[in-house]
Amino acid sequence: MKEINIAKVLVNKRREKGVTQDELASYIGVSKASVSKWETGQSYPDLTLLPPLAAYFNISIDELIDYQPQMTKEDIHKVYRRFSAEFASKPFDSVLCECRRTVKKYYSCFPLLEQMGLLLINHLELEKDSVKIPALIDEAKTLFSRVRAESDDANLTKQALYMEAYCALAKGDPASVLALLDGAIVPALPPESLLSAAYGMLGRQEDAKAVLQVGIYQDLVVLFNFFPAYLVLISDKPEKFEQALRRALTVADTFDMRHLHPGVLVPLYLAAAQGYLAQGSRESALAMLQKYTDTVTGDIYPLKLHSDAYFDRIDGWLEKLDLGTDLPRDETTVKRSMANTVIQSPVFAPLAGDARFVRITEKLTAFCLGD
């Protein structure tokens, strides 16, 4: 991930011109050893030598330096995964310092800035000093704001807008959320239908099927993102709550979400348990917590996005996602979070003396926390 590529430019241009290192050194007034070090990346030319070097090859100084403060998608993926793993195994502050150095170095690489903002948000719970968390949220929000203001990638700015609003909500600032997103809900115009039809007209039937599968898969995941919050909001209306939960679980069974994407099921079980507890139905709440526990301690690992027998044409699309098939947090961090969500939650404190709840927390502790 070298940003200054003068070594490569010098080698290529010198060979194009058909001159030796000796000849170039003589023209510039340096030793052959100096030219050799420049071309092998061991050192850079002095600033005052850039104009004559550029003039010699009839290129601009920008072309000579070939400064590229950008990372490839693959590089961003590697950096994210490395920091995610380090957050799970090293002191939080030391990893955070490395993240900040990377951000400063690539401050105009907007896809990276967005991923670094997501990295911070996805690992907030690892910061043991709760007083520092609001500042970290602001730090992530600043990155999303910069992406939204400076990037010319429409999809990237749309994602950044959403995450900026998410940060405002996490800071308890609903007015900013409304200012950013109010009026943003418009009738969905899914491109998958048009793309599928176009592929079909060209006789590309497999592509037509694949793009529709991707659309169904994405909308299915989005649907399950709505269910938990909705269940919590309607928990004061038991009949409506039961109907919503039943429908959600039916869809989950129909599409085998337990194996396809268990990550969208666990928040559903938690919200259902929370709703039942609010209604005073301890047994139903414990039943949902048992489902949650059986899922997160089950055979869902390694946690990766994947296809199945029904969604058998989405692998290519999954590989093109920003993080590929990986989830946004290291598996160790995910397991700890899933255990602590129940063990440390004040919502479930009323169940503390129940023997069944004790068994649930013991199972979560043993499996997810490794105690």
C-alpha positions as CSV (number, residue, x, y, z in Angstrom):
1,M,0.0,0.0,0.0
2,K,2.6,2.5,-1.1
3,E,1.2,5.9,-1.7
4,I,4.2,7.5,-3.3
5,N,5.2,5.5,-6.4
6,I,8.2,7.4,-7.6
7,A,10.4,4.3,-7.6
8,K,8.2,2.5,-10.1
9,V,7.9,5.7,-12.3
10,L,11.6,6.2,-12.4
11,V,12.3,2.6,-13.4
12,N,9.6,2.7,-16.1
13,K,10.5,6.1,-17.5
14,R,14.3,5.4,-17.5
15,R,13.8,2.2,-19.4
16,E,11.4,3.9,-21.9
17,K,14.0,6.5,-22.5
18,G,16.7,3.8,-22.8
19,V,19.1,5.4,-20.4
20,T,21.2,3.8,-17.6
21,Q,21.3,4.6,-14.0
22,D,24.7,6.1,-14.5
23,E,23.4,8.4,-17.3
24,L,20.5,9.6,-15.2
25,A,22.7,10.1,-12.1
26,S,25.2,12.2,-14.2
27,Y,22.4,14.4,-15.6
28,I,20.9,15.0,-12.1
29,G,24.2,15.4,-10.4
30,V,24.0,12.5,-7.9
31,S,25.7,9.1,-7.6
32,K,24.5,6.0,-9.3
33,A,23.9,4.5,-5.8
34,S,21.4,7.3,-5.1
35,V,19.4,6.5,-8.3
36,S,19.5,2.8,-7.3
37,K,18.1,3.6,-3.9
38,W,15.3,5.7,-5.4
39,E,14.4,2.9,-7.8
40,T,14.3,0.3,-5.1
41,G,12.3,2.4,-2.7
42,Q,15.0,2.6,-0.1
43,S,15.0,6.4,-0.2
44,Y,13.3,9.4,-2.1
45,P,15.0,12.1,-4.1
46,D,15.5,15.4,-2.4
47,L,12.6,17.8,-2.9
48,T,14.9,20.2,-5.0
49,L,15.6,17.3,-7.5
50,L,12.0,16.7,-8.4
51,P,11.7,19.5,-11.0
52,P,14.8,18.4,-13.0
53,L,13.8,14.7,-12.8
54,A,10.3,15.6,-14.1
55,A,11.8,17.8,-16.8
56,Y,14.2,15.0,-17.9
57,F,11.4,12.6,-18.5
58,N,9.0,15.3,-19.8
59,I,6.3,14.6,-17.2
60,S,4.8,16.7,-14.4
61,I,5.9,16.4,-10.8
62,D,2.5,14.9,-10.0
63,E,3.1,12.1,-12.6
64,L,6.7,11.6,-11.3
65,I,5.5,11.1,-7.7
66,D,2.4,9.2,-8.7
67,Y,0.9,10.0,-5.3
68,Q,-2.2,7.8,-4.7
69,P,-3.6,8.3,-1.2
70,Q,-6.2,5.6,-1.9
71,M,-6.6,2.0,-0.9
72,T,-8.0,-0.8,-3.1
73,K,-11.2,-2.5,-1.9
74,E,-9.0,-5.6,-1.0
75,D,-6.7,-3.4,1.0
76,I,-9.6,-1.8,2.9
77,H,-11.0,-5.3,3.7
78,K,-7.6,-6.5,5.0
79,V,-7.2,-3.4,7.2
80,Y,-10.7,-3.7,8.6
81,R,-10.3,-7.4,9.4
82,R,-6.9,-6.8,11.0
83,F,-8.1,-4.0,13.3
84,S,-11.3,-6.0,14.1
85,A,-9.1,-9.0,15.2
86,E,-6.8,-6.7,17.2
87,F,-9.7,-5.0,19.0
88,A,-10.6,-8.5,20.2
89,S,-7.1,-9.3,21.4
90,K,-5.2,-6.1,22.2
91,P,-5.7,-3.1,24.5
92,F,-8.5,-0.9,23.0
93,D,-6.5,2.4,23.2
94,S,-3.5,1.0,21.3
95,V,-5.6,-0.3,18.5
96,L,-7.6,2.9,18.4
97,C,-4.4,4.9,18.0
98,E,-3.4,2.7,15.0
99,C,-6.9,3.3,13.5
100,R,-6.5,7.0,13.8
101,R,-3.0,7.0,12.2
102,T,-4.5,5.0,9.2
103,V,-7.4,7.5,8.9
104,K,-5.0,10.5,8.9
105,K,-2.8,8.8,6.3
106,Y,-5.7,8.1,3.9
107,Y,-8.0,11.0,4.7
108,S,-9.1,11.3,1.1
109,C,-9.9,7.6,0.7
110,F,-13.6,7.9,1.4
111,P,-14.4,4.1,1.2
112,L,-11.8,3.6,3.9
113,L,-13.1,6.4,6.0
114,E,-16.6,4.9,6.0
115,Q,-15.2,1.5,7.0
116,M,-13.2,3.1,9.8
117,G,-16.3,4.8,11.0
118,L,-18.2,1.5,11.0
119,L,-15.2,-0.2,12.7
120,L,-15.5,2.3,15.6
121,I,-19.3,1.9,15.9
122,N,-19.1,-1.9,15.8
123,H,-16.5,-2.0,18.6
124,L,-17.8,0.7,21.0
125,E,-18.7,-1.9,23.6
126,L,-15.0,-2.8,24.0
127,E,-14.3,0.6,25.4
128,K,-14.4,-0.1,29.2
129,D,-14.6,3.6,30.1
130,S,-18.2,4.5,29.3
131,V,-17.4,8.3,29.6
132,K,-15.3,8.0,26.4
133,I,-18.0,6.4,24.3
134,P,-19.8,9.6,23.3
135,A,-16.5,11.1,22.0
136,L,-15.9,7.9,20.0
137,I,-19.4,8.2,18.5
138,D,-18.6,11.8,17.5
139,E,-15.4,10.6,16.0
140,A,-17.2,8.1,13.8
141,K,-19.8,10.7,13.0
142,T,-17.1,13.1,11.8
143,L,-15.8,10.5,9.4
144,F,-19.3,9.8,8.0
145,S,-20.0,13.5,7.6
146,R,-16.7,14.0,5.6
147,V,-17.7,11.1,3.3
148,R,-21.1,12.5,2.8
149,A,-19.8,16.0,2.1
150,E,-16.7,15.1,0.0
151,S,-17.4,11.9,-1.9
152,D,-18.9,11.9,-5.4
153,D,-20.0,8.2,-5.0
154,A,-23.8,8.3,-4.6
155,N,-24.0,4.9,-3.0
156,L,-21.3,5.8,-0.5
157,T,-22.8,9.1,0.5
158,K,-26.2,7.4,1.0
159,Q,-24.6,4.9,3.4
160,A,-22.7,7.7,5.1
161,L,-25.9,9.7,5.6
162,Y,-27.5,6.7,7.2
163,M,-24.6,6.1,9.6
164,E,-24.4,9.8,10.4
165,A,-28.0,9.6,11.5
166,Y,-27.3,6.4,13.4
167,C,-24.5,8.2,15.4
168,A,-26.9,11.1,16.2
169,L,-29.4,8.6,17.5
170,A,-26.8,6.8,19.6
171,K,-25.9,10.2,21.1
172,G,-29.6,10.7,22.1
173,D,-30.1,13.5,19.5
174,P,-33.4,12.7,17.7
175,A,-33.6,16.2,16.2
176,S,-30.5,15.6,14.2
177,V,-31.8,12.3,13.0
178,L,-35.0,13.9,11.7
179,A,-33.0,16.7,10.1
180,L,-30.9,14.2,8.3
181,L,-33.5,11.6,7.3
182,D,-37.0,13.1,7.5
183,G,-38.5,12.9,4.1
184,A,-35.9,10.3,3.0
185,I,-38.5,7.5,2.9
186,V,-39.7,7.3,-0.7
187,P,-41.4,4.5,-2.7
188,A,-38.9,1.8,-3.3
189,L,-37.7,1.5,-6.9
190,P,-35.8,-1.8,-6.9
191,P,-33.3,-1.9,-9.7
192,E,-33.3,-5.7,-9.6
193,S,-36.5,-6.1,-11.5
194,L,-35.2,-3.9,-14.4
195,L,-31.8,-5.6,-14.4
196,S,-33.4,-9.0,-14.5
197,A,-35.6,-8.0,-17.4
198,A,-32.7,-6.6,-19.3
199,Y,-30.6,-9.7,-18.7
200,G,-33.5,-11.8,-19.9
201,M,-33.8,-9.8,-23.1
202,L,-30.1,-10.5,-23.8
203,G,-30.6,-14.2,-23.2
204,R,-28.6,-14.1,-20.0
205,Q,-31.0,-16.2,-18.0
206,E,-28.6,-17.1,-15.2
207,D,-27.8,-13.5,-14.6
208,A,-31.5,-12.6,-14.6
209,K,-32.1,-15.3,-11.9
210,A,-29.1,-14.2,-9.8
211,V,-30.0,-10.6,-9.7
212,L,-33.5,-11.4,-8.5
213,Q,-32.1,-13.7,-5.8
214,V,-29.9,-10.9,-4.6
215,G,-32.9,-8.6,-4.4
216,I,-35.0,-11.2,-2.4
217,Y,-32.0,-11.9,-0.1
218,Q,-31.4,-8.2,0.7
219,D,-35.0,-7.4,1.3
220,L,-35.4,-10.4,3.5
221,V,-32.4,-9.2,5.7
222,V,-33.9,-5.7,5.8
223,L,-37.3,-7.1,6.8
224,F,-35.7,-8.8,9.8
225,N,-34.0,-5.6,10.8
226,F,-37.5,-4.0,11.3
227,F,-39.0,-6.8,13.4
228,P,-37.1,-6.4,16.7
229,A,-37.8,-2.6,17.1
230,Y,-41.4,-3.1,16.0
231,L,-42.0,-5.9,18.6
232,V,-40.7,-3.7,21.4
233,L,-43.0,-0.8,20.3
234,I,-46.1,-3.0,20.3
235,S,-45.3,-5.0,23.4
236,D,-48.1,-3.1,25.2
237,K,-50.6,-4.7,22.8
238,P,-50.3,-8.4,23.4
239,E,-52.6,-9.6,20.6
240,K,-50.8,-7.5,18.0
241,F,-47.4,-8.5,19.5
242,E,-48.3,-12.2,19.2
243,Q,-49.4,-11.7,15.6
244,A,-46.2,-9.9,14.6
245,L,-44.0,-12.4,16.3
246,R,-45.8,-15.3,14.7
247,R,-45.4,-13.9,11.3
248,A,-41.8,-13.1,11.8
249,L,-41.0,-16.6,13.0
250,T,-43.0,-18.1,10.1
251,V,-40.9,-16.2,7.6
252,A,-37.8,-17.3,9.4
253,D,-38.8,-20.9,9.2
254,T,-39.8,-20.6,5.5
255,F,-36.5,-19.2,4.5
256,D,-34.5,-21.3,7.1
257,M,-32.9,-18.2,8.6
258,R,-31.5,-20.3,11.4
259,H,-28.9,-21.6,8.9
260,L,-29.0,-19.0,6.2
261,H,-28.4,-15.9,8.4
262,P,-28.7,-16.6,12.2
263,G,-27.4,-13.0,12.8
264,V,-30.9,-11.6,12.0
265,L,-32.7,-14.1,14.3
266,V,-30.9,-13.4,17.6
267,P,-32.2,-9.8,17.9
268,L,-35.7,-11.1,17.1
269,Y,-35.5,-13.6,20.0
270,L,-34.2,-10.9,22.4
271,A,-36.9,-8.4,21.4
272,A,-39.6,-11.1,21.9
273,A,-38.2,-12.0,25.3
274,Q,-38.1,-8.3,26.2
275,G,-41.7,-7.9,25.0
276,Y,-43.0,-10.9,26.9
277,L,-41.3,-9.7,30.1
278,A,-42.9,-6.3,29.8
279,Q,-46.3,-8.1,29.5
280,G,-45.5,-10.1,32.7
281,S,-45.2,-13.4,30.8
282,R,-42.0,-14.8,32.4
283,E,-42.3,-18.3,30.9
284,S,-42.7,-17.0,27.3
285,A,-39.8,-14.6,27.9
286,L,-37.6,-17.5,29.2
287,A,-38.6,-19.6,26.2
288,M,-37.4,-16.9,23.8
289,L,-34.2,-16.5,25.8
290,Q,-33.7,-20.2,25.5
291,K,-34.1,-20.0,21.7
292,Y,-31.6,-17.2,21.7
293,T,-29.1,-19.2,23.8
294,D,-29.5,-22.4,21.8
295,T,-28.9,-20.3,18.6
296,V,-25.8,-18.4,19.7
297,T,-24.2,-21.5,21.3
298,G,-25.1,-23.7,18.4
299,D,-23.5,-24.7,15.1
300,I,-23.7,-21.3,13.5
301,Y,-19.9,-20.8,13.5
302,P,-17.9,-19.6,11.7
303,L,-20.1,-16.6,11.2
304,K,-20.1,-15.7,7.6
305,L,-22.6,-14.6,5.0
306,H,-23.3,-17.5,2.6
307,S,-25.7,-19.0,0.1
308,D,-27.9,-22.1,0.6
309,A,-29.9,-24.5,-1.6
310,Y,-32.5,-21.8,-2.3
311,F,-30.2,-18.8,-2.6
312,D,-27.8,-20.7,-4.8
313,R,-26.8,-17.7,-7.1
314,I,-25.7,-15.0,-4.6
315,D,-22.1,-16.1,-3.9
316,G,-20.6,-13.7,-6.5
317,W,-22.5,-10.8,-5.1
318,L,-21.6,-11.6,-1.5
319,E,-17.9,-11.7,-2.5
320,K,-18.2,-8.1,-3.9
321,L,-19.5,-6.6,-0.6
322,D,-17.2,-4.2,1.2
323,L,-16.2,-6.9,3.7
324,G,-16.9,-9.9,1.5
325,T,-18.6,-12.7,3.4
326,D,-17.1,-11.6,6.7
327,L,-19.2,-10.0,9.5
328,P,-18.2,-6.5,10.8
329,R,-16.8,-7.8,14.1
330,D,-14.3,-10.5,15.0
331,E,-16.0,-13.7,16.1
332,T,-14.5,-13.5,19.6
333,T,-16.0,-10.0,20.0
334,V,-19.4,-11.2,18.6
335,K,-19.6,-14.1,21.1
336,R,-18.7,-11.9,24.0
337,S,-21.3,-9.4,22.9
338,M,-24.0,-12.0,22.5
339,A,-23.4,-13.3,26.0
340,N,-23.2,-9.9,27.7
341,T,-26.4,-8.7,26.0
342,V,-28.3,-11.1,28.2
343,I,-26.0,-11.4,31.3
344,Q,-25.5,-7.7,31.8
345,S,-28.8,-6.4,30.5
346,P,-30.9,-4.6,33.2
347,V,-34.0,-5.6,31.1
348,F,-33.6,-9.2,32.2
349,A,-32.7,-8.4,35.8
350,P,-36.2,-9.4,37.0
351,L,-35.3,-13.0,36.0
352,A,-32.1,-13.1,38.0
353,G,-33.5,-15.5,40.7
354,D,-35.1,-17.9,38.3
355,A,-33.3,-21.3,38.0
356,R,-34.0,-21.5,34.2
357,F,-32.5,-18.1,33.7
358,V,-29.4,-19.0,35.8
359,R,-28.9,-22.1,33.5
360,I,-29.2,-19.8,30.4
361,T,-26.6,-17.4,31.7
362,E,-24.3,-20.2,32.7
363,K,-24.5,-21.7,29.2
364,L,-23.8,-18.3,27.6
365,T,-20.9,-17.7,29.9
366,A,-19.3,-21.1,29.3
367,F,-19.6,-20.9,25.6
368,C,-19.4,-17.3,24.6
369,L,-17.1,-16.0,27.3
370,G,-15.0,-19.2,27.5
371,D,-15.2,-19.4,31.3
